[in-house]
């Protein structure tokens, strides 16, 4: 690994990690026994559970749907951490992302440790779910919408710009992930163990989000003007893609089919809930875009007068 002169430490960066990183002191989180009656995932995050056709099948069907939603969320978190955030941190450590001093590389190592631990906790929770509730994941994804959006954007760029784009993309992703985990952890209708997983995770994610934003701000000033202009031009389209969802709701359809609903019933359930699904997605997307645009202005990627129109 090439030596880079250490930048000046800021505050108690190292001490803070030793004091606050959840990997250093958190006990194993155990999910409740099936008889506890706690929901592993909130019904508000799986709107098909409220549909009369689903409700008429009873709590067992609803619990199955919620378990599958929980699996997908946990797998998604693990994928984002291992395939995106850790990969970017390794690129920082090994000088593929240029201009980073040793103190910031030290923090990159803490991110790798933290995120590896969070992926471990997510998979441990999945293993426990399979053992205790007897429901297997219907799908074990190898990617997800956010990762695919980042891959599409990166592929559209010259090779020379891709590492710098990764830093930009991970900075945005960490901000989004922190907010999503914090929001889910505050849901009232959720198992205390699942809330603990989210609560412990968000403690580290907030620190990671600030770290990547700081790196992006210092990195941005060193980028060639052509790279800056390219990134600014692609930001609106990238945010729309990154914050998108499958409006056809293929996974929900797959889950409903696994519970014996007919094609006609599945179409009815999806159609009846589509307006609410789209409205909730659009509301969440626009609130997130406002926050991300503010972040991009703060780190210098966008000027104070730049705005991203609602679509």
PyMOL commands that set and color helices and strands:
alter all, ss='L'
color gray80, all
select helices_A, chain A and resi 13-20+22-24+34-36+43-45+47-50+52-55+59-93+102-133+145-155+159-185+192-220+225-242+250-258+263-298
alter helices_A, ss='H'
color red, helices_A
deselect
rebuild
show_as cartoon
